[in-house]
């Protein structure tokens, strides 16, 4: 048929008429979900786990989150120091180091040393924190930690004048040990131990190019570092001159001394004993500042003694005179 008649089954392609609305009930499904959260804010994301560990470390080591953990060196004495290794932690706990936290690797293989560390930390109330081996590697700068590490706070140095006040409180002539150019912390620890044994009121070390009170020095002192203060001098020569103005005699130990140690006549008075580095001895300015330079009698085959041994011998001789 011609005209406007439609074939059965044909589809009309006219304009679509108006449709009824939903009344807003589907509006919620059309709304966006906002910006994509940061990786550190997504639960289960590795970055979120790392951020949580960083926040935990900041809360337990008093370090701002996001800063890298470091081991203390002579150039950064204000940073927390890390002790790594099972034997090192056993010795540190036995020596009474002021450990603030012990970190234990996940699924650590326990032995007698691990058991002793965990037991000693529990007895002293030291926090035990679990950490991954990757974290321990970062904390200790790649040292061989064997699944155990610990933190030690920065050592609080005294002022050189505090040592004189300590002697005044004891009612005895001051006896101070000063180290000139000694860079081995074990020697410093040995000197502190001798100072405690023979009644010295403290030890003075230069602020630069000298050993500081690290964990190694603490261990060598065998706990004496908790009883004998260590002071830092910005300028050792100037500090020695100030001691002289306060009435102390400054005696230096050197192989080319004016007299031998047994002939020292100043031992019973207020005294500063200055010990130089092994081999190098006293620096020129320090030697010129000394009121007297004495030597320790030795066999000809021995060229010099390390600072720890020399200080021990000198302090014994001083205490014998006193």
Beta strands, then each sheet from edge to edge (+ up, - down):
strand 1: 81-84
strand 2: 99-105
strand 3: 127-131
strand 4: 148-152
strand 5: 175-180
strand 6: 202-206
strand 7: 230-233
strand 8: 249-253
strand 9: 259-260
strand 10: 271-276
strand 11: 292-295
sheet 1: 1+ 4- 2+ 3+
sheet 2: 7+ 6+ 5+ 10+ 8+ 11+ 9+
end
